[in-house]
Amino acid sequence: MGLPDGIEITWLGHSTFKIKTSEGKHLLIDPWVMNNPACPDELKDPGPIDSMLVTHGHFDHIGDAVALASDKSPEVVAIPETAHWLGSKGVENLIEMNKGGTVSSAGCKVHMTHAVHSCGITDGDRIIYGGEAAGYVVELPNGYKIYHAGDTAAFSDMTIIGKLLQPDVALLPIGDWFTMGPRSAAEAIRMLRVKEVIPMHYGTFPILTGTPDDLRREASDIDGLVVHDLSPGQSLS
């Protein structure tokens, strides 16, 4: 198992990933790097970004979106309410979309999926409604599909995501407390019917206690499953 030639998935810590396509385009999912304590210092500047995908408005997913959008000038994909807030902060090149829809960005098909989570944007001393939380299936030009679940509980419609979008690899939160933990993530894998998983949203803070080994134990009945236990800054290629 592994990725097709020329594709690279780099975990920048927490839920932030950078994807390089075989055509040399770069997508950043959940832009939290400069202030992300899990992101290695050498990646605080993530380099070129052609497309930035925002799953929801919590600080640990959107915290550096405005600064990176200003510096890198990518297309920025988000649910309409979050996109409106980003636009109010001067972000340009916005692509508003909603769940069930598909848009083109950085040469990829970007499918927005459901996620079961809240979405409030901290703006000074206020919390602003940011629409609903979401996930994405990024379909690369060669057809390879990467599912970033965003922050979520396990939910039964993951079966539909697996059936309709057929992701090749799933990036799943396992930390527990604010998202699903390893037991629920194992059930998500069964519903999605994926054989390759990259755990995320764990270990950044002490409260996020789930581990990849816990996930392996909970999913030990799934034949052929590969859990890619990346360290922040490490790539799957």
C-alpha positions as CSV (number, residue, x, y, z in Angstrom):
1,M,0.0,0.0,0.0
2,G,1.0,3.6,-0.4
3,L,0.3,6.7,-2.5
4,P,0.6,6.9,-6.3
5,D,3.8,8.4,-7.7
6,G,4.2,12.1,-7.2
7,I,1.6,12.5,-4.4
8,E,2.6,13.5,-0.9
9,I,0.6,13.9,2.3
10,T,2.4,15.8,5.1
11,W,0.9,16.0,8.6
12,L,1.7,19.4,10.1
13,G,0.3,18.4,13.5
14,H,-3.2,18.3,15.0
15,S,-5.6,18.4,12.0
16,T,-3.5,20.3,9.6
17,F,-2.3,18.5,6.4
18,K,-0.5,19.6,3.3
19,I,-1.2,17.6,0.1
20,K,1.1,17.8,-3.0
21,T,-0.5,16.5,-6.2
22,S,1.5,14.8,-8.9
23,E,0.9,18.0,-11.0
24,G,2.8,20.0,-8.4
25,K,-0.1,21.8,-6.8
26,H,-0.4,22.2,-3.0
27,L,-3.5,22.1,-0.8
28,L,-3.5,22.9,2.9
29,I,-6.4,21.6,5.0
30,D,-7.2,23.3,8.3
31,P,-4.7,26.2,8.3
32,W,-3.2,26.2,11.8
33,V,0.6,26.3,11.6
34,M,2.3,29.3,13.1
35,N,0.4,29.0,16.4
36,N,0.1,25.2,16.3
37,P,2.3,23.8,19.1
38,A,2.6,20.4,17.3
39,C,3.8,21.9,14.0
40,P,7.6,21.7,13.6
41,D,9.3,25.0,13.5
42,E,10.7,24.5,10.0
43,L,7.1,24.1,8.7
44,K,5.5,27.1,10.4
45,D,5.8,28.5,6.9
46,P,4.2,25.7,4.9
47,G,5.5,26.9,1.6
48,P,3.4,27.5,-1.5
49,I,-0.4,27.0,-1.2
50,D,-2.7,26.8,-4.2
51,S,-5.8,25.9,-2.3
52,M,-6.8,26.1,1.4
53,L,-9.7,24.1,2.7
54,V,-11.3,25.0,6.0
55,T,-13.4,22.3,7.8
56,H,-14.8,24.7,10.5
57,G,-14.2,27.8,12.5
58,H,-12.6,26.7,15.7
59,F,-9.3,28.3,16.4
60,D,-7.3,25.1,16.1
61,H,-8.5,24.7,12.5
62,I,-8.8,28.3,11.2
63,G,-6.3,30.1,13.4
64,D,-3.9,31.1,10.7
65,A,-6.3,31.2,7.7
66,V,-6.3,35.0,7.4
67,A,-2.6,35.4,7.6
68,L,-1.8,32.6,5.2
69,A,-4.4,33.7,2.7
70,S,-2.9,37.2,2.7
71,D,0.6,35.8,2.3
72,K,0.1,33.0,-0.1
73,S,-3.0,34.1,-2.1
74,P,-4.6,30.6,-2.4
75,E,-8.1,29.8,-3.3
76,V,-10.0,29.4,0.0
77,V,-12.8,26.8,0.2
78,A,-15.3,27.0,3.1
79,I,-18.9,26.6,4.0
80,P,-20.7,30.0,3.3
81,E,-21.0,31.3,6.9
82,T,-17.3,30.7,7.5
83,A,-16.4,32.1,4.1
84,H,-18.4,35.2,4.9
85,W,-16.4,35.8,8.1
86,L,-13.1,35.2,6.2
87,G,-14.2,37.7,3.6
88,S,-14.9,40.3,6.3
89,K,-11.3,39.9,7.4
90,G,-10.0,40.7,3.9
91,V,-9.6,37.2,2.5
92,E,-10.0,37.0,-1.2
93,N,-10.3,34.1,-3.8
94,L,-13.1,32.6,-1.7
95,I,-15.0,29.5,-2.9
96,E,-18.2,29.1,-1.0
97,M,-19.7,25.6,-1.0
98,N,-21.9,23.4,1.1
99,K,-22.3,19.7,2.0
100,G,-23.0,17.4,-0.8
101,G,-21.5,19.8,-3.3
102,T,-18.3,19.5,-5.5
103,V,-16.0,22.3,-6.6
104,S,-12.8,22.4,-8.5
105,S,-9.7,23.9,-6.8
106,A,-6.0,23.4,-7.5
107,G,-6.8,21.0,-10.3
108,C,-8.7,18.7,-7.8
109,K,-12.4,17.9,-7.3
110,V,-13.3,18.9,-3.7
111,H,-16.3,17.2,-2.2
112,M,-17.7,18.6,1.0
113,T,-19.1,16.1,3.4
114,H,-21.0,16.1,6.6
115,A,-19.3,16.2,10.1
116,V,-20.9,16.0,13.5
117,H,-19.4,18.9,15.5
118,S,-20.0,22.6,16.4
119,C,-18.6,25.6,14.6
120,G,-18.1,28.9,16.4
121,I,-15.6,31.4,15.3
122,T,-13.8,33.3,18.1
123,D,-13.6,37.0,17.0
124,G,-12.3,39.1,19.8
125,D,-14.6,38.6,22.8
126,R,-17.4,37.2,20.6
127,I,-18.2,33.8,19.3
128,I,-19.7,34.1,15.8
129,Y,-21.8,31.4,14.1
130,G,-19.7,29.8,11.4
131,G,-22.2,27.5,9.8
132,E,-21.8,23.8,10.3
133,A,-18.6,21.8,10.6
134,A,-17.7,19.7,7.5
135,G,-15.2,17.3,6.1
136,Y,-13.7,17.0,2.6
137,V,-13.0,14.3,0.1
138,V,-10.2,15.6,-2.2
139,E,-10.2,13.8,-5.5
140,L,-6.8,14.3,-7.1
141,P,-6.5,14.5,-10.9
142,N,-5.5,10.8,-11.2
143,G,-8.6,9.8,-9.2
144,Y,-6.9,9.1,-5.9
145,K,-9.2,10.2,-3.1
146,I,-8.2,11.6,0.4
147,Y,-10.9,11.9,3.0
148,H,-10.3,14.5,5.8
149,A,-13.1,14.0,8.2
150,G,-12.7,17.3,10.1
151,D,-13.7,17.3,13.7
152,T,-16.5,14.8,14.1
153,A,-18.1,12.0,16.0
154,A,-18.7,8.8,14.1
155,F,-22.0,9.0,12.2
156,S,-23.9,6.5,10.1
157,D,-23.7,8.5,6.9
158,M,-20.0,7.7,6.7
159,T,-21.4,4.6,5.0
160,I,-22.7,6.9,2.3
161,I,-19.4,8.7,2.0
162,G,-17.7,5.3,1.6
163,K,-20.2,4.1,-1.0
164,L,-20.5,7.3,-3.1
165,L,-17.0,8.8,-2.8
166,Q,-14.9,5.7,-2.1
167,P,-11.9,7.3,-0.4
168,D,-8.5,5.6,-0.7
169,V,-7.2,7.0,2.6
170,A,-9.0,8.5,5.6
171,L,-7.5,11.2,7.9
172,L,-9.5,10.6,11.1
173,P,-9.5,12.3,14.5
174,I,-8.8,9.9,17.4
175,G,-8.1,12.2,20.4
176,D,-11.5,11.8,22.1
177,W,-13.1,14.6,24.3
178,F,-13.7,17.0,21.4
179,T,-14.0,14.4,18.7
180,M,-14.4,10.7,18.4
181,G,-11.9,8.5,20.2
182,P,-10.2,5.3,18.9
183,R,-13.3,3.1,19.5
184,S,-15.6,5.4,17.4
185,A,-12.8,5.9,14.8
186,A,-12.6,2.2,14.3
187,E,-16.3,2.1,13.6
188,A,-15.9,4.9,11.2
189,I,-13.3,2.8,9.3
190,R,-15.7,0.0,9.1
191,M,-18.4,2.2,7.6
192,L,-16.0,3.9,5.2
193,R,-14.5,0.6,4.2
194,V,-11.0,2.2,3.8
195,K,-7.8,0.2,4.3
196,E,-5.4,3.1,4.9
197,V,-5.8,5.6,7.8
198,I,-3.8,8.5,9.1
199,P,-4.8,9.4,12.7
200,M,-5.1,13.1,13.6
201,H,-6.3,15.5,16.3
202,Y,-4.6,13.7,19.1
203,G,-1.6,14.4,21.4
204,T,-1.6,18.2,20.8
205,F,-2.9,18.8,24.2
206,P,-2.9,16.4,27.2
207,I,-6.7,16.1,27.1
208,L,-6.5,14.5,23.7
209,T,-5.6,11.0,24.9
210,G,-6.4,8.6,22.0
211,T,-3.4,7.1,20.3
212,P,-2.7,5.2,17.1
213,D,-2.0,2.0,19.1
214,D,-5.4,2.3,20.7
215,L,-6.9,2.6,17.2
216,R,-5.1,-0.5,16.0
217,R,-6.5,-2.4,19.0
218,E,-10.0,-1.2,18.4
219,A,-9.8,-2.0,14.7
220,S,-7.9,-5.3,15.0
221,D,-10.8,-7.1,13.3
222,I,-10.4,-5.2,10.0
223,D,-8.4,-7.3,7.6
224,G,-5.6,-5.5,5.8
225,L,-5.9,-2.2,7.6
226,V,-2.8,0.0,7.7
227,V,-2.7,2.8,10.3
228,H,0.0,5.2,9.2
229,D,1.4,6.6,12.5
230,L,3.0,9.8,11.3
231,S,4.9,12.2,13.4
232,P,4.2,16.0,12.9
233,G,6.2,17.0,9.9
234,Q,6.4,13.5,8.5
235,S,5.0,12.7,5.0
236,L,3.4,9.7,3.4
237,S,4.5,9.5,-0.2
